[in-house]
């Protein structure tokens, strides 16, 4: 693997472009509904349990968080959809997320996360359509696959494919299924391979 995942550091948090870190690294954004596992995926990629802050309570990520991993920057965006936060906070996330996705020149690709256990939400469909319309390089990742049986894989993949029009890559933070493929995708988006 081209990335040295042991060479990782938190660069900072921001709520708008004034707070984004100044660097020339390619950035890979993680988007998905609240509690889908964006921070957990980042922790799994760098093999550190508490690198990105995680919680079982939806909506803990309330800022855009930037993590340098060797030659790329991973960007953890607040989740969309249901979250246990005031409506005013939730409504501020949309412009924050859209502002980053449409205005950040460093952005090289997006990892769109959905929960493998459930049908994609309307918000997932809107995000998928938006990424397609923006012609943004992206990959669909179905998380938490360790919580479904192997026999359900095809059924859930079909459900996701029918709702979003693309094939998901399955990922589990418990078993590390999909981890190497995701690292390779990140390197490809960043132009490292």
MDAnalysis code that builds the backbone (N, CA, C; Angstrom):
import MDAnalysis as mda
import numpy as np

u = mda.Universe.empty(579, n_residues=193, atom_resindex=np.repeat(np.arange(193), 3), trajectory=True)
u.add_TopologyAttr("name", ["N", "CA", "C"] * 193)
u.add_TopologyAttr("resid", np.arange(1, 194))
u.add_TopologyAttr("resname", ["UNK", "UNK", "UNK", "UNK", "UNK", "UNK", "UNK", "UNK", "UNK", "UNK", "UNK", "UNK", "UNK", "UNK", "UNK", "UNK", "UNK", "UNK", "UNK", "UNK", "UNK", "UNK", "UNK", "UNK", "UNK", "UNK", "UNK", "UNK", "UNK", "UNK", "UNK", "UNK", "UNK", "UNK", "UNK", "UNK", "UNK", "UNK", "UNK", "UNK", "UNK", "UNK", "UNK", "UNK", "UNK", "UNK", "UNK", "UNK", "UNK", "UNK", "UNK", "UNK", "UNK", "UNK", "UNK", "UNK", "UNK", "UNK", "UNK", "UNK", "UNK", "UNK", "UNK", "UNK", "UNK", "UNK", "UNK", "UNK", "UNK", "UNK", "UNK", "UNK", "UNK", "UNK", "UNK", "UNK", "UNK", "UNK", "UNK", "UNK", "UNK", "UNK", "UNK", "UNK", "UNK", "UNK", "UNK", "UNK", "UNK", "UNK", "UNK", "UNK", "UNK", "UNK", "UNK", "UNK", "UNK", "UNK", "UNK", "UNK", "UNK", "UNK", "UNK", "UNK", "UNK", "UNK", "UNK", "UNK", "UNK", "UNK", "UNK", "UNK", "UNK", "UNK", "UNK", "UNK", "UNK", "UNK", "UNK", "UNK", "UNK", "UNK", "UNK", "UNK", "UNK", "UNK", "UNK", "UNK", "UNK", "UNK", "UNK", "UNK", "UNK", "UNK", "UNK", "UNK", "UNK", "UNK", "UNK", "UNK", "UNK", "UNK", "UNK", "UNK", "UNK", "UNK", "UNK", "UNK", "UNK", "UNK", "UNK", "UNK", "UNK", "UNK", "UNK", "UNK", "UNK", "UNK", "UNK", "UNK", "UNK", "UNK", "UNK", "UNK", "UNK", "UNK", "UNK", "UNK", "UNK", "UNK", "UNK", "UNK", "UNK", "UNK", "UNK", "UNK", "UNK", "UNK", "UNK", "UNK", "UNK", "UNK", "UNK", "UNK", "UNK", "UNK", "UNK", "UNK", "UNK", "UNK", "UNK", "UNK", "UNK"])
u.atoms.positions = np.array([
    [0.847, -1.185, 0.000],
    [0.000, 0.000, 0.000],
    [0.888, 1.242, 0.000],
    [0.496, 2.218, -0.793],
    [1.278, 3.441, -0.937],
    [1.178, 4.338, 0.290],
    [0.016, 4.349, 0.961],
    [-0.164, 5.214, 2.130],
    [0.460, 4.599, 3.372],
    [1.189, 5.405, 4.116],
    [1.690, 4.994, 5.420],
    [0.639, 5.430, 6.438],
    [-0.260, 4.515, 6.820],
    [-1.370, 4.872, 7.698],
    [-0.911, 5.176, 9.124],
    [0.342, 4.856, 9.449],
    [0.873, 5.162, 10.772],
    [1.291, 6.630, 10.862],
    [1.385, 7.281, 9.715],
    [1.757, 8.693, 9.651],
    [0.466, 9.500, 9.522],
    [-0.283, 9.604, 10.630],
    [-1.595, 10.241, 10.608],
    [-1.713, 11.239, 11.755],
    [-2.411, 12.355, 11.470],
    [-2.615, 13.370, 12.504],
    [-3.899, 14.147, 12.235],
    [-4.501, 14.632, 13.308],
    [-5.678, 15.473, 13.227],
    [-5.216, 16.882, 12.877],
    [-5.788, 17.459, 11.806],
    [-5.386, 18.801, 11.377],
    [-6.271, 19.907, 11.924],
    [-7.505, 19.578, 12.258],
    [-8.397, 20.591, 12.805],
    [-9.824, 20.426, 12.342],
    [-10.690, 21.277, 12.895],
    [-12.114, 21.278, 12.580],
    [-12.495, 22.636, 12.026],
    [-13.574, 22.659, 11.252],
    [-14.040, 23.911, 10.668],
    [-15.546, 23.842, 10.455],
    [-16.163, 25.014, 10.387],
    [-17.585, 25.090, 10.045],
    [-17.788, 25.825, 8.722],
    [-16.708, 26.437, 8.215],
    [-16.776, 27.102, 6.905],
    [-15.359, 27.210, 6.331],
    [-15.273, 27.761, 5.122],
    [-13.998, 27.805, 4.389],
    [-12.901, 28.563, 5.129],
    [-13.267, 29.539, 5.944],
    [-12.242, 30.298, 6.689],
    [-11.458, 29.399, 7.637],
    [-12.070, 28.307, 8.083],
    [-11.405, 27.430, 9.036],
    [-10.716, 26.224, 8.416],
    [-10.845, 26.040, 7.085],
    [-10.216, 24.886, 6.451],
    [-8.704, 24.988, 6.577],
    [-8.009, 23.868, 6.786],
    [-6.543, 23.917, 6.858],
    [-5.938, 24.292, 5.504],
    [-4.863, 25.047, 5.563],
    [-4.158, 25.438, 4.337],
    [-3.102, 24.375, 4.035],
    [-3.278, 23.668, 2.951],
    [-2.313, 22.659, 2.509],
    [-2.584, 22.352, 1.043],
    [-1.679, 21.593, 0.429],
    [-1.884, 21.236, -0.980],
    [-2.202, 19.746, -1.151],
    [-2.630, 19.087, -0.068],
    [-2.985, 17.674, -0.125],
    [-4.322, 17.482, -0.831],
    [-4.478, 16.359, -1.525],
    [-5.770, 15.971, -2.068],
    [-6.638, 15.507, -0.894],
    [-7.914, 15.870, -0.938],
    [-8.830, 15.511, 0.138],
    [-9.883, 14.513, -0.349],
    [-10.187, 13.553, 0.517],
    [-11.219, 12.562, 0.269],
    [-12.265, 12.750, 1.358],
    [-13.497, 13.081, 0.953],
    [-14.569, 13.350, 1.913],
    [-15.383, 12.097, 2.191],
    [-15.847, 11.979, 3.431],
    [-16.700, 10.890, 3.880],
    [-18.073, 11.482, 4.153],
    [-19.083, 11.047, 3.382],
    [-20.448, 11.543, 3.555],
    [-21.390, 10.386, 3.831],
    [-22.479, 10.676, 4.521],
    [-23.486, 9.666, 4.835],
    [-24.368, 10.159, 5.952],
    [-25.414, 9.408, 6.216],
    [-26.337, 9.828, 7.255],
    [-25.666, 9.742, 8.626],
    [-26.289, 10.355, 9.611],
    [-25.772, 10.300, 10.975],
    [-25.679, 8.859, 11.444],
    [-24.582, 8.528, 12.107],
    [-24.355, 7.220, 12.721],
    [-24.170, 6.083, 11.714],
    [-23.759, 6.399, 10.473],
    [-23.540, 5.351, 9.476],
    [-22.147, 4.728, 9.613],
    [-21.234, 5.411, 10.313],
    [-19.910, 4.852, 10.540],
    [-18.775, 5.563, 9.831],
    [-18.927, 6.862, 9.540],
    [-17.861, 7.607, 8.847],
    [-16.601, 7.697, 9.700],
    [-16.752, 8.110, 10.952],
    [-15.592, 8.219, 11.846],
    [-14.993, 6.851, 12.142],
    [-15.842, 5.844, 12.285],
    [-15.372, 4.481, 12.532],
    [-14.543, 3.979, 11.352],
    [-14.980, 4.286, 10.139],
    [-14.221, 3.875, 8.948],
    [-12.843, 4.537, 8.947],
    [-12.788, 5.808, 9.263],
    [-11.496, 6.504, 9.320],
    [-10.592, 5.830, 10.355],
    [-11.135, 5.522, 11.531],
    [-10.346, 4.839, 12.568],
    [-9.834, 3.492, 12.073],
    [-10.669, 2.766, 11.359],
    [-10.272, 1.464, 10.838],
    [-9.158, 1.589, 9.802],
    [-9.245, 2.605, 8.962],
    [-8.228, 2.791, 7.922],
    [-6.845, 3.042, 8.511],
    [-6.790, 3.782, 9.631],
    [-5.489, 4.107, 10.235],
    [-5.132, 3.169, 11.388],
    [-5.984, 2.150, 11.615],
    [-5.740, 1.182, 12.696],
    [-5.604, 1.821, 14.064],
    [-6.452, 2.822, 14.338],
    [-6.467, 3.458, 15.657],
    [-7.909, 3.556, 16.131],
    [-8.144, 3.117, 17.318],
    [-9.503, 3.074, 17.848],
    [-10.103, 4.460, 18.075],
    [-9.336, 5.409, 18.558],
    [-9.867, 6.718, 18.930],
    [-9.256, 7.872, 18.141],
    [-8.838, 7.614, 16.920],
    [-8.258, 8.669, 16.082],
    [-9.321, 9.704, 15.732],
    [-10.422, 9.270, 15.120],
    [-11.577, 10.133, 14.860],
    [-12.602, 9.837, 15.952],
    [-13.186, 10.877, 16.494],
    [-14.121, 10.720, 17.597],
    [-15.395, 10.015, 17.124],
    [-15.779, 8.947, 17.843],
    [-16.990, 8.198, 17.474],
    [-17.950, 8.187, 18.659],
    [-19.216, 7.909, 18.353],
    [-20.242, 7.813, 19.378],
    [-21.366, 6.950, 18.857],
    [-22.071, 6.288, 19.762],
    [-23.251, 5.533, 19.348],
    [-24.441, 6.467, 19.178],
    [-24.306, 7.703, 19.650],
    [-25.382, 8.685, 19.522],
    [-25.268, 9.415, 18.181],
    [-26.306, 9.365, 17.347],
    [-26.249, 10.048, 16.046],
    [-26.030, 11.550, 16.202],
    [-25.173, 12.094, 15.330],
    [-24.979, 13.534, 15.295],
    [-23.825, 14.070, 16.113],
    [-22.893, 13.214, 16.523],
    [-21.761, 13.696, 17.330],
    [-20.792, 14.545, 16.513],
    [-20.613, 14.209, 15.240],
    [-19.743, 15.023, 14.389],
    [-20.539, 16.243, 13.943],
    [-20.183, 17.412, 14.470],
    [-20.939, 18.630, 14.174],
    [-20.093, 19.661, 13.439],
    [-18.876, 19.296, 13.115],
    [-17.985, 20.159, 12.346],
    [-17.362, 19.323, 11.234],
    [-16.685, 19.978, 10.319],
    [-15.919, 19.270, 9.296],
    [-14.546, 19.012, 9.896],
    [-14.168, 17.737, 9.999],
    [-12.909, 17.370, 10.634],
    [-11.919, 16.870, 9.588],
    [-10.700, 17.393, 9.672],
    [-9.653, 17.102, 8.696],
    [-8.554, 16.259, 9.343],
    [-8.208, 15.147, 8.675],
    [-7.183, 14.230, 9.176],
    [-6.162, 13.979, 8.080],
    [-4.922, 14.308, 8.360],
    [-3.858, 13.996, 7.407],
    [-3.439, 12.548, 7.618],
    [-3.426, 11.793, 6.528],
    [-2.925, 10.421, 6.555],
    [-1.878, 10.337, 5.459],
    [-0.615, 10.449, 5.873],
    [0.507, 10.428, 4.951],
    [0.351, 11.520, 3.892],
    [0.039, 11.145, 2.646],
    [0.006, 12.097, 1.541],
    [-1.395, 12.562, 1.154],
    [-2.408, 12.194, 1.959],
    [-3.775, 12.630, 1.667],
    [-4.422, 13.178, 2.928],
    [-5.566, 13.818, 2.727],
    [-6.335, 14.334, 3.853],
    [-7.731, 13.713, 3.794],
    [-8.114, 13.045, 4.869],
    [-9.449, 12.463, 4.982],
    [-10.334, 13.482, 5.691],
    [-11.529, 13.707, 5.143],
    [-12.408, 14.750, 5.660],
    [-13.724, 14.122, 6.113],
    [-13.969, 14.199, 7.411],
    [-15.159, 13.622, 8.043],
    [-16.224, 14.717, 8.130],
    [-17.292, 14.565, 7.333],
    [-18.368, 15.554, 7.317],
    [-19.476, 15.170, 8.290],
    [-20.210, 16.155, 8.812],
    [-21.365, 15.819, 9.667],
    [-22.348, 14.956, 8.894],
    [-23.052, 14.092, 9.593],
    [-24.041, 13.235, 8.958],
    [-25.305, 13.985, 8.623],
    [-25.988, 13.500, 7.598],
    [-27.279, 14.091, 7.261],
    [-28.380, 13.190, 7.799],
    [-29.603, 13.710, 7.823],
    [-30.734, 12.920, 8.303],
    [-30.876, 12.995, 9.800],
    [-31.430, 11.945, 10.387],
    [-31.722, 11.915, 11.818],
    [-30.460, 12.087, 12.657],
    [-30.545, 12.943, 13.650],
    [-29.463, 13.099, 14.625],
    [-30.072, 13.659, 15.904],
    [-29.511, 13.270, 17.038],
    [-30.013, 13.749, 18.320],
    [-29.382, 15.096, 18.668],
    [-29.709, 16.091, 17.863],
    [-29.241, 17.462, 18.084],
    [-30.405, 18.401, 17.785],
    [-30.347, 19.644, 18.285],
    [-31.425, 20.592, 17.994],
    [-31.569, 20.827, 16.482],
    [-32.795, 21.103, 16.056],
    [-33.082, 21.336, 14.632],
    [-32.230, 22.463, 14.061],
    [-31.943, 23.476, 14.867],
    [-31.133, 24.600, 14.381],
    [-29.716, 24.155, 14.036],
    [-29.175, 23.236, 14.825],
    [-27.836, 22.698, 14.546],
    [-27.877, 21.865, 13.279],
    [-28.898, 20.991, 13.195],
    [-29.039, 20.124, 12.029],
    [-29.188, 20.948, 10.746],
    [-29.953, 22.028, 10.808],
    [-30.164, 22.854, 9.607],
    [-28.894, 23.595, 9.199],
    [-27.976, 23.812, 10.122],
    [-26.714, 24.484, 9.772],
    [-25.742, 23.547, 9.058],
    [-25.966, 22.226, 9.187],
    [-25.062, 21.268, 8.554],
    [-25.153, 21.298, 7.040],
    [-26.378, 21.464, 6.512],
    [-26.539, 21.403, 5.051],
    [-25.670, 22.426, 4.340],
    [-25.731, 23.729, 4.713],
    [-24.847, 24.678, 4.032],
    [-23.366, 24.380, 4.287],
    [-23.061, 23.838, 5.483],
    [-21.671, 23.499, 5.794],
    [-21.169, 22.399, 4.857],
    [-21.983, 21.337, 4.697],
    [-21.613, 20.212, 3.837],
    [-21.562, 20.647, 2.370],
    [-22.609, 21.334, 1.906],
    [-22.652, 21.785, 0.509],
    [-21.523, 22.757, 0.202],
    [-21.242, 23.658, 1.145],
    [-20.158, 24.621, 0.942],
    [-18.823, 23.922, 0.744],
    [-18.580, 22.888, 1.565],
    [-17.330, 22.141, 1.421],
    [-17.311, 21.389, 0.088],
    [-18.366, 20.628, -0.197],
    [-18.378, 19.778, -1.394],
    [-18.330, 20.578, -2.701],
    [-18.873, 21.774, -2.706],
    [-18.889, 22.563, -3.948],
    [-17.747, 23.554, -4.049],
    [-17.122, 23.902, -2.922],
    [-16.140, 24.977, -2.977],
    [-14.709, 24.633, -2.617],
    [-14.436, 23.405, -2.314],
    [-13.083, 23.045, -1.868],
    [-12.260, 22.536, -3.043],
    [-11.268, 23.296, -3.506],
    [-10.473, 22.856, -4.657],
    [-9.645, 21.598, -4.386],
    [-9.321, 21.302, -3.141],
    [-8.530, 20.121, -2.791],
    [-9.319, 18.823, -2.909],
    [-10.655, 18.915, -2.959],
    [-11.494, 17.718, -2.952],
    [-11.265, 16.885, -4.210],
    [-10.831, 15.632, -3.994],
    [-10.513, 14.740, -5.117],
    [-11.516, 13.611, -5.279],
    [-12.290, 13.312, -4.237],
    [-13.243, 12.221, -4.318],
    [-14.060, 12.116, -3.045],
    [-15.151, 11.354, -3.144],
    [-16.075, 11.203, -2.023],
    [-16.357, 9.729, -1.786],
    [-16.320, 9.331, -0.523],
    [-16.774, 8.007, -0.114],
    [-18.166, 8.201, 0.476],
    [-19.179, 7.690, -0.218],
    [-20.571, 7.825, 0.208],
    [-20.955, 6.571, 0.978],
    [-21.212, 6.713, 2.270],
    [-21.496, 5.572, 3.131],
    [-22.999, 5.404, 3.357],
    [-23.452, 4.163, 3.260],
    [-24.827, 3.793, 3.598],
    [-24.760, 2.591, 4.524],
    [-25.806, 2.387, 5.318],
    [-25.871, 1.277, 6.260],
    [-26.356, 0.030, 5.523],
    [-25.548, -1.014, 5.519],
    [-25.878, -2.254, 4.797],
    [-27.120, -2.940, 5.344],
    [-27.517, -2.616, 6.569],
    [-28.659, -3.303, 7.192],
    [-30.007, -2.764, 6.735],
    [-30.010, -1.573, 6.140],
    [-31.268, -0.899, 5.829],
    [-31.324, -0.445, 4.374],
    [-32.525, -0.204, 3.898],
    [-32.689, 0.399, 2.574],
    [-32.171, 1.831, 2.639],
    [-31.546, 2.319, 1.576],
    [-31.083, 3.713, 1.570],
    [-32.250, 4.674, 1.810],
    [-31.957, 5.747, 2.535],
    [-32.969, 6.745, 2.849],
    [-33.133, 7.717, 1.675],
    [-34.137, 8.557, 1.769],
    [-34.322, 9.595, 0.749],
    [-33.101, 10.515, 0.722],
    [-32.535, 10.814, 1.893],
    [-31.322, 11.642, 1.951],
    [-30.157, 10.959, 1.229],
    [-30.051, 9.629, 1.368],
    [-29.012, 8.888, 0.640],
    [-29.218, 9.030, -0.867],
    [-30.465, 8.955, -1.298],
    [-30.772, 9.079, -2.720],
    [-30.434, 10.475, -3.237],
    [-30.754, 11.493, -2.444],
    [-30.443, 12.875, -2.836],
    [-28.924, 13.045, -2.957],
    [-28.170, 12.523, -1.986],
    [-26.710, 12.649, -2.019],
    [-26.139, 11.918, -3.228],
    [-26.629, 10.716, -3.494],
    [-26.141, 9.937, -4.629],
    [-26.394, 10.667, -5.947],
    [-27.587, 11.214, -6.095],
    [-27.934, 11.963, -7.308],
    [-27.082, 13.219, -7.428],
    [-26.873, 13.893, -6.315],
    [-26.076, 15.122, -6.309],
    [-24.630, 14.827, -6.735],
    [-24.046, 13.754, -6.202],
    [-22.671, 13.391, -6.569],
    [-22.572, 13.090, -8.062],
    [-23.591, 12.409, -8.588],
    [-23.616, 12.088, -10.014],
    [-23.726, 13.358, -10.854],
    [-24.636, 14.262, -10.466],
    [-24.830, 15.504, -11.216],
    [-23.601, 16.407, -11.165],
    [-22.881, 16.369, -10.048],
    [-21.665, 17.181, -9.901],
    [-20.472, 16.525, -10.598],
    [-20.690, 15.305, -11.108],
    [-19.628, 14.533, -11.747],
    [-18.439, 14.372, -10.804],
    [-18.766, 14.139, -9.534],
    [-17.760, 13.984, -8.492],
    [-17.314, 12.528, -8.429],
    [-16.009, 12.256, -8.519],
    [-15.549, 10.876, -8.333],
    [-16.006, 10.372, -6.961],
    [-16.702, 9.258, -6.940],
    [-17.213, 8.750, -5.667],
    [-17.363, 7.240, -5.720],
    [-17.402, 6.654, -4.531],
    [-17.615, 5.223, -4.365],
    [-18.667, 5.054, -3.285],
    [-19.563, 4.106, -3.494],
    [-20.609, 3.796, -2.530],
    [-20.126, 2.665, -1.632],
    [-20.158, 2.891, -0.316],
    [-19.681, 1.900, 0.648],
    [-20.816, 1.548, 1.602],
    [-21.132, 0.263, 1.688],
    [-22.148, -0.232, 2.620],
    [-21.439, -0.686, 3.894],
    [-21.684, 0.019, 4.988],
    [-21.006, -0.242, 6.257],
    [-21.784, -1.230, 7.123],
    [-21.138, -1.659, 8.189],
    [-21.750, -2.508, 9.221],
    [-22.188, -3.873, 8.677],
    [-21.459, -4.390, 7.688],
    [-21.859, -5.678, 7.095],
    [-21.661, -6.850, 8.050],
    [-20.874, -6.657, 9.109],
    [-20.713, -7.728, 10.092],
    [-22.016, -7.945, 10.859],
    [-22.965, -7.019, 10.754],
    [-24.236, -7.136, 11.457],
    [-25.326, -7.820, 10.621],
    [-24.971, -8.244, 9.395],
    [-25.895, -9.026, 8.580],
    [-25.226, -10.358, 8.234],
    [-26.030, -11.355, 7.936],
    [-25.464, -12.664, 7.596],
    [-24.966, -12.653, 6.153],
    [-24.023, -13.520, 5.868],
    [-23.506, -13.646, 4.491],
    [-24.640, -13.907, 3.502],
    [-25.638, -14.652, 3.947],
    [-26.776, -14.965, 3.095],
    [-27.598, -13.734, 2.710],
    [-27.490, -12.656, 3.502],
    [-28.234, -11.422, 3.218],
    [-27.463, -10.472, 2.299],
    [-26.189, -10.744, 2.049],
    [-25.366, -9.828, 1.257],
    [-26.007, -9.471, -0.083],
    [-26.388, -10.510, -0.844],
    [-26.922, -10.258, -2.184],
    [-28.230, -9.486, -2.128],
    [-29.091, -9.835, -1.161],
    [-30.374, -9.144, -1.013],
    [-30.142, -7.668, -0.695],
    [-29.249, -7.392, 0.242],
    [-28.982, -6.004, 0.632],
    [-28.277, -5.242, -0.493],
    [-27.363, -5.906, -1.195],
    [-26.677, -5.256, -2.322],
    [-27.689, -4.873, -3.394],
    [-28.638, -5.760, -3.659],
    [-29.672, -5.475, -4.667],
    [-30.556, -4.306, -4.217],
    [-30.933, -4.285, -2.940],
    [-31.747, -3.213, -2.377],
    [-31.046, -1.861, -2.537],
    [-29.760, -1.832, -2.232],
    [-28.974, -0.596, -2.346],
    [-28.805, -0.207, -3.809],
    [-28.488, -1.175, -4.641],
    [-28.296, -0.922, -6.077],
    [-29.564, -0.367, -6.721],
    [-30.715, -0.950, -6.369],
    [-31.980, -0.488, -6.939],
    [-32.321, 0.932, -6.491],
    [-31.976, 1.277, -5.255],
    [-32.299, 2.608, -4.731],
    [-31.332, 3.682, -5.230],
    [-30.058, 3.316, -5.387],
    [-29.029, 4.323, -5.683],
    [-28.384, 4.173, -7.057],
    [-28.683, 3.093, -7.761],
    [-28.187, 2.933, -9.116],
    [-26.716, 2.596, -9.231],
    [-26.142, 2.104, -8.158],
    [-24.741, 1.689, -8.211],
    [-24.465, 0.573, -7.226],
    [-23.396, -0.152, -7.507],
    [-23.015, -1.313, -6.702],
    [-22.249, -0.849, -5.466],
    [-22.629, -1.325, -4.266],
    [-21.877, -0.943, -3.070],
    [-20.663, -1.843, -2.838],
    [-19.669, -1.268, -2.199],
    [-18.524, -2.024, -1.690],
    [-18.832, -2.286, -0.220],
    [-18.814, -3.543, 0.201],
    [-19.117, -3.869, 1.590],
    [-17.912, -3.612, 2.492],
    [-18.216, -3.049, 3.698],
    [-17.155, -2.758, 4.661],
    [-17.605, -3.124, 6.069],
    [-16.663, -3.677, 6.840],
    [-16.886, -3.958, 8.258],
    [-15.682, -3.482, 9.057],
    [-15.937, -2.666, 10.070],
    [-14.841, -2.233, 10.945],
    [-14.417, -3.377, 11.865],
    [-15.313, -4.338, 12.099],
    [-15.005, -5.467, 12.975],
    [-14.079, -6.475, 12.303],
    [-14.411, -6.842, 11.059],
    [-13.638, -7.878, 10.364],
    [-12.602, -7.296, 9.402],
    [-12.670, -5.991, 9.160],
    [-11.789, -5.269, 8.210],
    [-12.110, -5.610, 6.750],
    [-13.238, -6.282, 6.499],
    [-13.651, -6.547, 5.130],
    [-13.783, -5.225, 4.372],
    [-13.156, -5.147, 3.211],
    [-13.225, -3.957, 2.371],
    [-12.171, -2.903, 2.660],
    [-11.444, -3.036, 3.760],
    [-10.472, -2.004, 4.155],
    [-9.403, -1.766, 3.094],
    [-8.776, -2.825, 2.613],
    [-7.697, -2.669, 1.624],
    [-8.217, -2.051, 0.329],
    [-9.421, -2.455, -0.095],
    [-10.009, -1.882, -1.312],
    [-10.267, -0.386, -1.144],
    [-10.721, 0.008, 0.048],
    [-10.995, 1.430, 0.303],
    [-9.702, 2.230, 0.310],
    [-8.654, 1.696, 0.914],
    [-7.358, 2.381, 0.894],
    [-6.862, 2.565, -0.548],
    [-7.072, 1.554, -1.368],
    [-6.667, 1.650, -2.777],
    [-7.491, 2.708, -3.519],
    [-8.781, 2.773, -3.235],
    [-9.649, 3.785, -3.844],
    [-9.188, 5.181, -3.449],
    [-8.867, 5.373, -2.181],
    [-8.383, 6.671, -1.705],
    [-7.108, 7.065, -2.453],
    [-6.190, 6.126, -2.590],
    [-4.939, 6.397, -3.318],
    [-5.224, 6.747, -4.771],
    [-6.173, 6.045, -5.382],
    [-6.516, 6.323, -6.767],
    [-7.136, 7.707, -6.902],
    [-8.085, 8.054, -6.047],
    [-8.702, 9.386, -6.069],
    [-7.653, 10.486, -5.900],
    [-6.669, 10.224, -5.045],
    [-5.639, 11.223, -4.740],
    [-4.536, 11.262, -5.796],
    [-4.612, 10.363, -6.789],
    [-3.601, 10.336, -7.859],
    [-2.278, 9.743, -7.446],
    [-2.295, 8.909, -6.401],
    [-1.070, 8.295, -5.916],
    [-0.764, 6.982, -6.634],
    [-1.736, 6.412, -7.330],
    [-1.526, 5.189, -8.126],
    [-2.190, 5.351, -9.465],
])
